[in-house]
């Protein structure tokens, strides 16, 4: 319950935050919503000597249109995402997913940037970002760079973030009008990380799938893009054989941990079921 | 050490604490407002829910120093002039509490959900909105009844006036 001692900083600009983070090195952590970091600190799993609170930096919050993408500031909360008209119109899978994350109080505070930068395979948004082809803007002492969500995750709590870098925004291509989408999450109870979850976006024409993307949550050390599974349904009408082929292909890229949520075999089995359900629901939402 | 200044239940209050002091401990130990409870150490139970700048938050997972400058309402700030807030009255009327330990957080969450849903609350929505608050005693059923009743009461006057 009691975190170790640390020094608190609240920079007013992004430049100051980056400077602090790079000067203080590994003993400093950015503080966003604090709803993963502070719980870890209360259990002394994390013992940073400095916290750099990003909440004073106005530019990190908000959702805006930039060409064919929505750019979401890293400090935008899950609550903001659920109530954004732009998200509901262009990226409705984000709203669906956010409503399955944690609980109302946590969603008021927890941010999209914190969710995707955390590096815990249990977080839901990283797989959704992979399925959507999102990219992350990273600001560091040497300037700005963009990293695709599909290249960001390297292991459990191990990401492409370099020392001194802050994830400042998430850029997500707007989905085509009439696309289908679904996030299917199996969990033991409200607020739990997924036993298995699947994100699907697809488009259909003439009753056949024309494009599809599938990504998996908490079924490996990192979120995983299930490319072969998506390929297996393109050109099909998502009949039973196609769904089964997708589940089989998706299971081949799963390697879930055995824990209180079940054995690795169980989680792989239900992971395939989440893929089939997500595909079915996405198709039911797509304009044929 | 940090100096933390808050508007708490309408009054400006300040105190010194360590940077690592959690808001719930600041409220309980520095401000002496012990209605806000601690039921877990993993941000799940919601016994510590307060309103910060109008939003229900879990004060066990926010640093006091982070909250400095904000406006806070705790369970002690809900009743006005000795008269219970309609949500408090409804919890009493509908037996929405037994041991009372989750009740402050439950009531603060209930007020927030009623504010946000503007009268259109139904049972599934109430249960969904209660997902951040755990109760060991009631089985939730009477809490749901209390919230629906308070919601009806808080919005009936307005609808009649409209």
Interface residues (C-beta under 8 A of the other chain):
Chain A: X1 X2 X3 X4 X5 X6 X7 X8 X31 X34 X35 X38 X39 X41 X42 X43 X51 X53 X55 X79 X102 X103 X104 X105 X106 X108 X109 X190 X191
Chain B: X2 X18 X19 X20 X22 X38 X41 X42 X43 X44 X46 X49 X55 X56 X57 X58 X60 X61 X62 X63 X65 X66 X109 X112 X113 X129 X131 X132 X133
